[in-house]
Amino acid sequence: MKHAGSSEVHKNRTMHRNIREDRIYIDGNTARKLQTVPVRRNRRQNDEIRRQQVRRQVKLSPMNFGYIFFMMIAMLVVCVVLIGYVELQADITNRINHISKLESQLNDLRLENDEAYTKIMSEVDLEEIKNIAINELGMKYAKEGQVITYSGEGRDYVRQYKEIPKGK
């Protein structure tokens, strides 16, 4: 029976000797066999190994023509959809910008219109219009019996089918 210590000492001597002689460090039992005997197989075993290798290749490689064609068509469809999406996004952005410009122009025109209306209304003197109407054009104020009040059904205009009745 060998002692564990003596086995280790023998191992250390072998490694030191290998280092000195070959300059190769081998740790443990990983030394290579220099001459290996080829394993001879018969024809039936070789055919079976080839069949297994072909099956593995078919299983591992689903890249046949149909699969590649399908993937190319799928990628083409995805690209067309993405390009369409990007174009729609760009069109929406352009329309939003155009609407913003039009709204800005509308606000500017409203401001100009309000300023013009204020200017016109400030220049109109209602007393002068009243004097011209009474003195030059002969306008008179209505008397009590001349004003008839009625309510119209529509807000925009009134269609008159009969004469308005005279004072009550």
Rosetta silent file (secondary structure, phi, psi, omega in degrees, C-alpha in Angstrom):
SEQUENCE: MKHAGSSEVHKNRTMHRNIREDRIYIDGNTARKLQTVPVRRNRRQNDEIRRQQVRRQVKLSPMNFGYIFFMMIAMLVVCVVLIGYVELQADITNRINHISKLESQLNDLRLENDEAYTKIMSEVDLEEIKNIAINELGMKYAKEGQVITYSGEGRDYVRQYKEIPKGK
SCORE:     score description
SCORE:     0.000 S_00000001
   1 L     0.000  133.350 -178.205    0.000    0.000    0.000 S_00000001
   2 L   -90.923  147.117  176.322    1.338    3.385   -0.977 S_00000001
   3 L   -86.093  148.429  179.883    1.254    6.322    1.319 S_00000001
   4 H   -62.070  -34.750 -179.133   -0.500    9.508    0.207 S_00000001
   5 H   -69.054  -40.078 -178.851    2.593   11.480    1.004 S_00000001
   6 H   -69.001  -33.147  178.041    4.924    9.305   -1.087 S_00000001
   7 H   -66.253  -39.620 -179.808    2.599    9.553   -4.085 S_00000001
   8 H   -69.086  -37.057  178.768    2.619   13.303   -3.833 S_00000001
   9 H   -65.484  -42.306  178.083    6.393   13.409   -3.561 S_00000001
  10 H   -62.030  -40.684  179.529    6.703   11.254   -6.685 S_00000001
  11 H   -62.912  -45.581  179.369    4.289   13.552   -8.489 S_00000001
  12 H   -61.872  -40.875  178.917    6.258   16.665   -7.509 S_00000001
  13 H   -63.209  -40.347 -179.429    9.507   15.069   -8.680 S_00000001
  14 H   -64.532  -42.205 -179.451    7.894   14.202  -12.013 S_00000001
  15 H   -67.531  -40.260  179.499    6.626   17.743  -12.494 S_00000001
  16 H   -65.930  -38.665  178.998    9.993   19.261  -11.595 S_00000001
  17 H   -64.809  -41.933  178.727   11.723   16.894  -13.946 S_00000001
  18 H   -63.053  -36.485 -179.822    9.281   17.825  -16.738 S_00000001
  19 H   -68.546  -42.415 -178.007    9.896   21.481  -16.123 S_00000001
  20 H   -69.071  -44.861 -174.488   13.634   21.089  -16.257 S_00000001
  21 H   -77.480  -50.711 -170.855   13.783   18.821  -19.273 S_00000001
  22 H  -105.002  -10.201 -175.536   10.957   20.020  -21.549 S_00000001
  23 L    60.885   27.949  177.073   10.101   23.402  -20.153 S_00000001
  24 L  -119.257  132.831  179.769    6.438   22.276  -20.173 S_00000001
  25 L  -102.232  120.967  179.489    4.369   22.322  -17.034 S_00000001
  26 L  -117.919  125.736 -177.910    1.794   19.565  -16.804 S_00000001
  27 L  -103.241  120.108  173.697   -0.597   19.604  -13.889 S_00000001
  28 L    73.266 -142.336 -173.155   -2.077   16.306  -12.760 S_00000001
  29 L  -102.418   34.764 -178.623   -3.161   13.621  -15.200 S_00000001
  30 L   -95.169   20.218 -179.837   -3.776   15.801  -18.269 S_00000001
  31 L   -68.875  143.760 -178.697   -0.793   14.492  -20.183 S_00000001
  32 L   -82.893  151.011  172.701   -1.481   13.703  -23.830 S_00000001
  33 L   -86.761  132.430 -176.351   -1.107   10.316  -25.361 S_00000001
  34 L   -76.235  -39.939 -179.243    1.456   10.484  -28.075 S_00000001
  35 L  -124.447  116.017  178.013    0.182    7.656  -30.211 S_00000001
  36 L  -105.667  146.099 -179.923   -3.464    6.923  -30.297 S_00000001
  37 L   -91.452  123.380  179.837   -4.911    3.918  -32.000 S_00000001
  38 L   -65.988  141.635  179.048   -7.654    4.874  -34.442 S_00000001
  39 L   -82.633  126.501 -179.484  -10.980    3.291  -33.731 S_00000001
  40 L   -95.561  132.714  179.690  -12.082    1.138  -36.597 S_00000001
  41 L  -121.060  154.313  177.994  -15.720    1.054  -37.412 S_00000001
  42 L   -87.188  175.051 -174.233  -17.569   -1.067  -39.800 S_00000001
  43 H   -64.270  -37.526 -179.074  -19.592    0.273  -42.693 S_00000001
  44 H   -64.061  -42.107  178.414  -22.917    0.017  -40.894 S_00000001
  45 H   -65.388  -41.044  178.537  -21.669    2.156  -37.992 S_00000001
  46 H   -61.838  -43.538  178.806  -20.263    4.751  -40.407 S_00000001
  47 H   -62.885  -41.562  179.528  -23.597    5.004  -42.246 S_00000001
  48 H   -64.903  -40.544  178.594  -25.467    5.402  -38.963 S_00000001
  49 H   -64.838  -41.997  178.057  -23.061    8.133  -37.801 S_00000001
  50 H   -62.148  -43.796  178.449  -23.481    9.983  -41.103 S_00000001
  51 H   -60.853  -42.430  179.143  -27.280    9.787  -40.829 S_00000001
  52 H   -63.880  -39.788  178.665  -27.120   11.144  -37.278 S_00000001
  53 H   -65.058  -40.998  178.297  -24.873   13.992  -38.412 S_00000001
  54 H   -63.683  -43.452  178.388  -27.266   14.876  -41.249 S_00000001
  55 H   -60.632  -43.312  178.640  -30.224   14.834  -38.812 S_00000001
  56 H   -61.514  -42.937  179.750  -28.347   17.139  -36.431 S_00000001
  57 H   -63.504  -40.592  179.317  -27.532   19.524  -39.270 S_00000001
  58 H   -66.553  -41.435  179.494  -31.169   19.609  -40.380 S_00000001
  59 H   -68.436  -40.466 -176.608  -32.352   20.191  -36.808 S_00000001
  60 H   -79.352  -23.799 -175.339  -29.742   22.820  -36.061 S_00000001
  61 L  -119.155   90.008  177.928  -30.020   24.615  -39.368 S_00000001
  62 L   -85.488   22.085 -175.355  -33.590   25.647  -40.265 S_00000001
  63 L   -90.209   57.576  175.015  -32.187   27.970  -42.940 S_00000001
  64 L   -85.593  177.889 -173.801  -33.653   26.305  -45.986 S_00000001
  65 H   -61.859  -44.665 -179.461  -34.827   28.266  -49.031 S_00000001
  66 H   -60.815  -42.217 -179.739  -38.479   28.532  -47.956 S_00000001
  67 H   -65.092  -44.878  179.897  -37.564   29.838  -44.523 S_00000001
  68 H   -64.625  -41.846  178.858  -35.161   32.429  -45.926 S_00000001
  69 H   -62.345  -46.046  178.645  -37.725   33.509  -48.539 S_00000001
  70 H   -60.071  -44.216 -179.756  -40.430   33.844  -45.870 S_00000001
  71 H   -65.077  -38.233  178.256  -38.131   35.886  -43.622 S_00000001
  72 H   -64.952  -43.485  178.133  -37.177   38.185  -46.517 S_00000001
  73 H   -63.253  -43.297  179.204  -40.856   38.785  -47.367 S_00000001
  74 H   -61.499  -43.282  178.699  -41.627   39.414  -43.680 S_00000001
  75 H   -64.895  -38.461  178.124  -38.759   41.907  -43.419 S_00000001
  76 H   -63.313  -44.285  178.449  -39.929   43.627  -46.600 S_00000001
  77 H   -62.459  -44.310  179.292  -43.460   43.968  -45.220 S_00000001
  78 H   -61.314  -43.021  179.292  -42.125   45.317  -41.930 S_00000001
  79 H   -63.133  -42.962  179.787  -39.951   47.850  -43.769 S_00000001
  80 H   -63.367  -43.367  179.278  -42.872   49.021  -45.935 S_00000001
  81 H   -63.525  -43.476 -179.907  -45.102   49.405  -42.869 S_00000001
  82 H   -65.187  -40.325  178.191  -42.411   51.324  -40.992 S_00000001
  83 H   -64.278  -42.927  176.722  -41.756   53.637  -43.943 S_00000001
  84 H   -61.052  -40.815  179.080  -45.490   54.289  -44.235 S_00000001
  85 H   -63.307  -44.956  179.885  -45.676   55.002  -40.512 S_00000001
  86 H   -64.245  -40.426  177.806  -42.786   57.454  -40.660 S_00000001
  87 H   -63.831  -41.489  177.556  -44.346   59.209  -43.666 S_00000001
  88 H   -63.297  -41.194  178.324  -47.673   59.510  -41.837 S_00000001
  89 H   -62.701  -42.189  178.835  -45.935   60.940  -38.785 S_00000001
  90 H   -64.987  -40.996  178.832  -44.127   63.485  -40.971 S_00000001
  91 H   -63.667  -42.694  178.602  -47.399   64.406  -42.714 S_00000001
  92 H   -62.658  -43.196  179.278  -49.160   64.866  -39.370 S_00000001
  93 H   -62.232  -43.187  178.376  -46.318   67.051  -38.117 S_00000001
  94 H   -63.110  -41.163  179.765  -46.453   69.191  -41.267 S_00000001
  95 H   -66.599  -40.156  178.038  -50.217   69.587  -40.974 S_00000001
  96 H   -62.255  -43.364  177.376  -49.965   70.559  -37.317 S_00000001
  97 H   -62.459  -41.662  179.001  -47.352   73.177  -38.194 S_00000001
  98 H   -63.808  -43.394  178.184  -49.555   74.484  -41.031 S_00000001
  99 H   -62.256  -40.658  178.363  -52.579   74.679  -38.708 S_00000001
 100 H   -61.661  -42.194  178.096  -50.494   76.547  -36.145 S_00000001
 101 H   -63.402  -43.528  179.135  -49.438   79.082  -38.776 S_00000001
 102 H   -64.019  -39.954  177.278  -53.045   79.545  -39.920 S_00000001
 103 H   -64.074  -38.733  177.419  -54.230   80.011  -36.321 S_00000001
 104 H   -63.551  -43.308  177.101  -51.514   82.589  -35.802 S_00000001
 105 H   -62.953  -40.754  178.693  -52.633   84.444  -38.950 S_00000001
 106 H   -61.714  -44.176  178.125  -56.259   84.266  -37.781 S_00000001
 107 H   -62.302  -41.207  177.729  -55.333   85.763  -34.402 S_00000001
 108 H   -62.071  -43.879  179.193  -53.381   88.540  -36.132 S_00000001
 109 H   -65.190  -38.692  177.326  -56.352   89.318  -38.402 S_00000001
 110 H   -63.146  -42.384  178.049  -58.742   89.350  -35.426 S_00000001
 111 H   -61.943  -45.070  178.154  -56.470   91.784  -33.606 S_00000001
 112 H   -61.625  -41.527  179.850  -56.312   94.018  -36.685 S_00000001
 113 H   -64.244  -45.023  178.588  -60.097   93.806  -37.073 S_00000001
 114 H   -62.352  -40.194  178.484  -60.707   94.683  -33.411 S_00000001
 115 H   -64.311  -43.429  179.427  -58.294   97.625  -33.659 S_00000001
 116 H   -64.606  -42.096  179.219  -60.021   98.898  -36.825 S_00000001
 117 H   -62.990  -44.377  178.923  -63.472   98.513  -35.220 S_00000001
 118 H   -62.151  -40.893  179.410  -62.327  100.369  -32.102 S_00000001
 119 H   -64.215  -44.550  179.754  -60.849  103.139  -34.265 S_00000001
 120 H   -63.801  -45.856 -177.656  -64.061  103.469  -36.318 S_00000001
 121 H   -66.603  -31.711  178.356  -66.273  103.448  -33.244 S_00000001
 122 H   -74.558  -25.518  179.795  -64.126  106.076  -31.534 S_00000001
 123 H   -86.084  -15.501 -179.595  -64.346  108.355  -34.585 S_00000001
 124 L   -82.895  126.959  177.991  -68.151  108.099  -34.888 S_00000001
 125 L  -106.970  108.359 -176.370  -69.971  110.863  -33.047 S_00000001
 126 H   -66.583  -31.229  178.054  -73.548  109.724  -32.333 S_00000001
 127 H   -66.265  -39.843  179.536  -74.695  113.227  -31.414 S_00000001
 128 H   -65.548  -40.444  177.863  -73.606  114.559  -34.793 S_00000001
 129 H   -62.570  -41.778  179.293  -75.496  111.733  -36.553 S_00000001
 130 H   -62.440  -45.317  178.752  -78.610  112.559  -34.469 S_00000001
 131 H   -61.716  -43.960  179.596  -78.396  116.270  -35.363 S_00000001
 132 H   -64.217  -42.497 -178.494  -78.016  115.529  -39.086 S_00000001
 133 H   -65.091  -42.642 -177.034  -80.935  113.091  -39.014 S_00000001
 134 H   -77.271  -47.729 -172.757  -83.293  115.491  -37.177 S_00000001
 135 H   -80.508  -45.238 -173.815  -82.270  118.811  -38.730 S_00000001
 136 H   -91.712  -37.419 -174.681  -81.290  117.925  -42.295 S_00000001
 137 L   -99.413   -6.506  175.266  -83.262  114.751  -43.014 S_00000001
 138 L    77.773   29.302  177.844  -86.417  115.581  -41.012 S_00000001
 139 L   -71.828  141.811  177.340  -86.392  112.651  -38.614 S_00000001
 140 L  -128.248  153.732  176.212  -88.900  112.860  -35.760 S_00000001
 141 L   -73.423  147.894  179.731  -89.248  110.799  -32.613 S_00000001
 142 L   -73.283  146.828  177.825  -92.073  108.260  -32.580 S_00000001
 143 L   -91.474  176.259 -174.539  -95.185  109.053  -30.596 S_00000001
 144 H   -60.227  -43.109 -175.386  -96.884  106.678  -28.153 S_00000001
 145 H   -80.972   -8.999 -175.559  -99.320  105.065  -30.564 S_00000001
 146 H   -87.084  -16.513 -176.045  -96.796  104.593  -33.367 S_00000001
 147 L   -99.310  120.056  176.599  -94.621  101.916  -31.660 S_00000001
 148 L  -116.401  128.531 -179.812  -95.959   98.348  -31.738 S_00000001
 149 L  -105.093  131.633  175.021  -93.977   95.617  -30.023 S_00000001
 150 L  -142.620  156.043  179.784  -94.301   92.002  -31.103 S_00000001
 151 L  -101.992  131.598  178.533  -92.156   88.924  -30.575 S_00000001
 152 L   -91.578  149.681 -179.611  -90.820   87.115  -33.616 S_00000001
 153 L   -77.455  -36.011 -179.963  -90.472   83.332  -33.678 S_00000001
 154 L   -97.423  154.760  179.908  -87.157   83.322  -35.515 S_00000001
 155 L   -89.347  -29.188 -173.450  -84.049   85.134  -34.414 S_00000001
 156 L   -80.027  -47.399 -177.411  -82.577   85.832  -37.843 S_00000001
 157 L  -155.366  167.942  179.481  -85.490   87.390  -39.712 S_00000001
 158 L  -124.158  130.722  173.776  -89.277   87.733  -39.690 S_00000001
 159 L   -95.682  128.360 -178.109  -91.540   86.871  -42.615 S_00000001
 160 L  -104.251  116.947  179.286  -94.553   89.068  -42.746 S_00000001
 161 L  -100.111  -22.435 -179.386  -97.660   87.434  -44.247 S_00000001
 162 L  -132.663  167.690  176.329 -100.246   90.001  -43.073 S_00000001
 163 L   -68.056  145.655  175.402 -100.352   93.645  -42.235 S_00000001
 164 L   -74.206  129.845 -176.585  -99.245   94.622  -38.755 S_00000001
 165 L   -64.864  147.494  179.614 -102.372   95.653  -36.798 S_00000001
 166 L   -78.755  160.199 -173.965 -102.766   99.326  -35.999 S_00000001
 167 L   -37.904  146.629 -179.906 -102.634  100.556  -32.383 S_00000001
 168 L   -91.504    0.000    0.000 -104.985   99.172  -29.755 S_00000001
